């Protein structure tokens, strides 16, 4: 009976360690900056890993007062590019913790 309890304690310690590692990895990921681009860098968006926009840069040569729709499309493209990069990095970073766990 005691043998099973020792195994359970070992598993609990492993889970606590993994939880701390996951939290640290998530915190690091949240602080990391990602850059999304559109039209070869004419529009850039910088976001953190927790998907907060830090900056949007629009090159002057893309600004055409008669074609505001183009700027809006470029901003959307850059934002979506950045979000996709964050999702890929999140999966690469956090996915390692879900491997081998049933249901994940």
Phi, psi and omega in degrees: 000320180292329181299318178295323180292322178295320178296320180294320178296320178298318178295319180296319178296319178297318180295318179296319178297315180296321179297318178296318179296319179297317180297317179295318179295319180294317179298318179295317179297319180298329182275340183292145179257141179236144180241126174252146183229157172222148176052054177055039175089006177294331173230130178232142176235133177246127180228158172270167181299338176268021171065039173257128180286126178259327183199149171229125180242128179238121179292141183303327184292346179270347184280116177228108183303339180271356182223061180295328180302323180296317179298317179299317179297319179294320178296315178300317179298316180294319179297313180296324176298316180294316179298321178295320177297320178296316180298318179296314180295321178297315179297317180295322183280310187271337181298332180297335180279339182270345181298131177085356178261120181301138177092356180251000000 
